[in-house]
Each structure stands twice: as C-alpha cells, then as structure tokens.
Amino acid sequence: MTRRRSAPRAKRSSRDWRSLVELLLTVGAVAAAIGSAYTFIVLPLAGSFPGPFEDFGAYSGAAHAVATGTSPYASFGGAPIVMAGFDYPPFAAVVLRPLAFLSVRGQELVWLWIALGALLGGAVMTARALLPATWPRVRIAVFVALTFPPATYNLWHGQMNTVIFLLLALALSDYLSGHRTRCAVILGLAAGIKIAPVVLLLVLVRRGWWRAALAGVTTGAATVSIGIGALGWPLTRHYLTSVLPVLNRDNGWIYNQTWNGVVNRLAQHSVLTVDAPSMWLHGLATALSVLTVAALWFAVSSRQRTRAERGAEFACGVTVMLLVGSIAWYPVYVHLLIAIAAALGLACGRGRPDRALVGSSTAALVGVGVVGGAAIAALTVSSIGAVATSPAWWLFLQACSLPAVLAAALLMMMIRALRTAAASPGVRGAALAR
C-alpha cells in the first residue's frame, strides 16, 4: 500500500515544484519587463535616461556622413587598443542613413527602442524555436533577455548587436522550418552589416543547401555593391585597406572574447596598448580558429535529424562565429543565448536530460552573465591599471577569458552530443517518430 501511494505523491511533488518555478519565473519576467519599460521607455521620454549611450554616436555620425556626402570613417581611430568611431562596412552606414532625418533626441529614442524591440523579438523567437514546447518559453525569453548582462549592455551603450541578434533569430527560424533561400538571404544581410555572420553560410554548405548558400553569398555581394553605389569605390577601398586591417590586428583587451583575445592575453600582448605584431601569436590564434571551423564542419550533417539537433547545428555556427573572428567584445555575447537555448533544448528533448549539455549551458549562462556582468560593472580604467602593476596581472588576464572558454566548452558539448546522436540511429529514429 505504501508503494502504491508513493508514486502519486511523487507526481504531486513534481507538479508542485513545477508550479512554483513557473510562478517565480512569471514574477521575474513581469518585474524585468516593468523595470525595463521604466528604464528604457519612461526615463528616456522624460529626458533622464541614465545610460551613457556613447557607442551610438558613431552610428549617428555615420548616418549624417552619408546624408552629407562625407566619409563615415572620418572619426575612426585605430591607435588605441579599443578603437573609436564607425568601423562597420559601408552598407551598414547606408542602412543607418534614415536616422539623419531625425533630431538628435529623436535618433537616440528611436535607436534605443529598435534595440530593445530587437532584443525581445530575437529572444522570444529563439526560445520558441529551440526550447521544449512544454516550457514557459515566452516568460523565459523575456526574463533572460532583460537580465542577461551581455544583452542589456547593448541597450545601455546603444550598440548594434541586438539587431544582428534578431537577424540571427530570424535565420534560425527559417533554418529549422526549411526556408532555405530566405535563411541564406537574412544571413547575407547580417554579414553585410557585420561581417562575422558569414561563418554561418558554411552551415548551409555543409548541410547541402548549395543554392541557398549561393543566395547568401549573392546577398552579401549585393550589400557590397550597394555600399559602393551609394558611397563610392574610394570609400569602400578605404574601409578595406585602412579600417579592416586595424580590426584584424592582435587584440588582447579584456573585453575581446575571441581566440585572438585569449591567445594575446596568455602572452600579455596588446592588452592595454597596441604592441608590435607577433607572427607566432597570430598564427596560434589562426590555428585555433581553423580547428574550430573544422569542428563545425564535422558537427553539421546533411542527413535527417531532429529539430533539436538542427537547432544545435545552427547554434554551433553562432558560437564558432563568436570565437574565430579577431574581435568579439563582451556585449556581442548576446548571441550566445542562441547556443544556450539550443543546448538546453537538445539536452531535454530526449527524455533523460544530458547532464553535460545542461551543465555546460548553465555554466555559460551563469559565468558569462552573472560573473562576467559583475566583473564588467566593477571594473574601471583605474582599477585595471592598478591590477596591471601587480603580480596578479597575468592571472587576472586569464580570468578575463572566462566567457570565451565557457563558449568553447559549450560548443564542444554540443558537437559531442550531435556526433553521439549521429552514431545512434535508433535513438534518432525514435525521436523523429515522435
């Protein structure tokens, strides 16, 4: 009799815990939404937005430069380790051109709200695409998007990463639903604004979507042509010969979370100032990037796979995109939300959760978000300078590589799970049948 009653009690206990978690999540999502509405809508309307919003100045300057026929790169400065001014491709300046029709205050308000809408829209689309249907996906998306520091950093400083995040979420949705050409076109547009998403076209090639990949390349080429047509070849040549090389140099600044940043911090190279180029450091970072891209190639498959596995494929591409470039500042890691959601969806979509995937995704969420966010909030230029003169400087620099290390670990766990699934056709067939 006791054993017969234990099962219903266990089920009731499980339901009670789930109800409690959902209640807490609802309260958290509502609180985050109210707080964000007050901070990013009410206060800006009242003229008292507390964010520095300094990065938006480069976008506004580029819009006015295009409107007046001058160079958007006139204010670009490559001497400091952290570059200043507009450093996106010419097509991005053309996209920003409509901002010049607005007043300075109107530009700031419109851009802030575009960034906020893109963040929420991208988060909801990502959650609905990747998380299990039984989860409260919208509430999770709202809460995480509005509390994840790499995401909200973009709102405080007026950066463009949330717009790219929305484009990646749209491409992810099309990738999962089989809209090949539209997925590729969106990726091509994203690459035209910020070059890094071009890595994801490799996922389409590996899957066998050759026409779609060609459409993505054609779209990317079209963005280059639009930039040349609108701004002229001399300006495009200036970007290719003067701006892009600066972006591709060695950079070990603590915000840079790529293999380039990790390797340079290991050698204490180009951290606070621009040091002379190091062939062996650049070679090591390049080798790591090539290996990471090769791992992505083996993770993606043209064979039949479940929706969760396809989501993990795309997420692997996003994570590789973060690691293999020359620069991916901390706020760019808003894109890691796609990988975290994909890992959780893949881990919990097979009945028994994959502990390695759950652990690595949780570590990435907490490490990049909570630990990284607290560190960014606490660090100042003066405090960094003080650490630079202490014996703990090298250890401090390695700790600053935590986001990149956690992203790499999450990538390895997703690739391992995909390879395991490919080697277990029976499990995959059962999942496809469901």
Rosetta blueprint (number, residue, H / E / L):
1 M L
2 T H
3 R H
4 R H
5 R H
6 S H
7 A H
8 P H
9 R H
10 A H
11 K H
12 R H
13 S H
14 S H
15 R H
16 D H
17 W H
18 R H
19 S H
20 L H
21 V H
22 E H
23 L H
24 L H
25 L H
26 T H
27 V H
28 G H
29 A H
30 V H
31 A H
32 A H
33 A H
34 I H
35 G H
36 S H
37 A H
38 Y H
39 T H
40 F H
41 I H
42 V H
43 L H
44 P H
45 L H
46 A L
47 G L
48 S L
49 F L
50 P L
51 G L
52 P L
53 F L
54 E L
55 D L
56 F H
57 G H
58 A H
59 Y H
60 S H
61 G H
62 A H
63 A H
64 H H
65 A H
66 V H
67 A H
68 T H
69 G L
70 T L
71 S L
72 P L
73 Y L
74 A L
75 S L
76 F L
77 G E
78 G L
79 A L
80 P L
81 I L
82 V L
83 M L
84 A E
85 G L
86 F L
87 D L
88 Y L
89 P L
90 P H
91 F H
92 A H
93 A H
94 V H
95 V H
96 L H
97 R H
98 P H
99 L H
100 A H
101 F H
102 L L
103 S L
104 V H
105 R H
106 G H
107 Q H
108 E H
109 L H
110 V H
111 W H
112 L H
113 W H
114 I H
115 A H
116 L H
117 G H
118 A H
119 L H
120 L H
121 G H
122 G H
123 A H
124 V H
125 M H
126 T H
127 A H
128 R H
129 A H
130 L H
131 L L
132 P L
133 A L
134 T L
135 W L
136 P L
137 R H
138 V H
139 R H
140 I H
141 A H
142 V H
143 F H
144 V H
145 A H
146 L H
147 T H
148 F L
149 P H
150 P H
151 A H
152 T H
153 Y H
154 N H
155 L H
156 W H
157 H H
158 G L
159 Q L
160 M L
161 N H
162 T H
163 V H
164 I H
165 F H
166 L H
167 L H
168 L H
169 A H
170 L H
171 A H
172 L H
173 S H
174 D H
175 Y H
176 L H
177 S H
178 G L
179 H L
180 R H
181 T H
182 R H
183 C H
184 A H
185 V H
186 I H
187 L H
188 G H
189 L H
190 A H
191 A H
192 G H
193 I H
194 K L
195 I L
196 A H
197 P H
198 V H
199 V H
200 L H
201 L H
202 L H
203 V H
204 L H
205 V H
206 R H
207 R H
208 G L
209 W L
210 W H
211 R H
212 A H
213 A H
214 L H
215 A H
216 G H
217 V H
218 T H
219 T H
220 G H
221 A H
222 A H
223 T H
224 V H
225 S H
226 I H
227 G H
228 I H
229 G H
230 A H
231 L H
232 G L
233 W H
234 P H
235 L H
236 T H
237 R H
238 H H
239 Y H
240 L H
241 T H
242 S H
243 V H
244 L H
245 P H
246 V H
247 L H
248 N L
249 R L
250 D L
251 N L
252 G L
253 W L
254 I L
255 Y L
256 N L
257 Q L
258 T L
259 W H
260 N H
261 G H
262 V H
263 V H
264 N H
265 R H
266 L H
267 A L
268 Q L
269 H L
270 S L
271 V L
272 L L
273 T L
274 V L
275 D L
276 A L
277 P L
278 S L
279 M H
280 W H
281 L H
282 H H
283 G H
284 L H
285 A H
286 T H
287 A H
288 L H
289 S H
290 V H
291 L H
292 T H
293 V H
294 A H
295 A H
296 L H
297 W H
298 F H
299 A H
300 V L
301 S L
302 S L
303 R L
304 Q L
305 R L
306 T L
307 R H
308 A H
309 E H
310 R H
311 G H
312 A H
313 E H
314 F H
315 A H
316 C H
317 G H
318 V H
319 T H
320 V H
321 M H
322 L H
323 L H
324 V H
325 G L
326 S L
327 I L
328 A L
329 W L
330 Y H
331 P H
332 V H
333 Y H
334 V H
335 H H
336 L H
337 L H
338 I H
339 A H
340 I H
341 A H
342 A H
343 A H
344 L H
345 G H
346 L H
347 A H
348 C L
349 G L
350 R L
351 G L
352 R L
353 P L
354 D L
355 R H
356 A H
357 L H
358 V H
359 G H
360 S H
361 S H
362 T H
363 A H
364 A H
365 L H
366 V H
367 G H
368 V H
369 G H
370 V H
371 V H
372 G H
373 G H
374 A H
375 A H
376 I H
377 A H
378 A H
379 L L
380 T L
381 V H
382 S H
383 S H
384 I H
385 G H
386 A H
387 V H
388 A H
389 T L
390 S L
391 P L
392 A L
393 W H
394 W H
395 L H
396 F H
397 L H
398 Q H
399 A H
400 C L
401 S L
402 L H
403 P H
404 A H
405 V H
406 L H
407 A H
408 A H
409 A H
410 L H
411 L H
412 M H
413 M H
414 M H
415 I H
416 R H
417 A H
418 L H
419 R H
420 T H
421 A H
422 A H
423 A L
424 S L
425 P H
426 G H
427 V H
428 R H
429 G H
430 A H
431 A H
432 L H
433 A H
434 R L
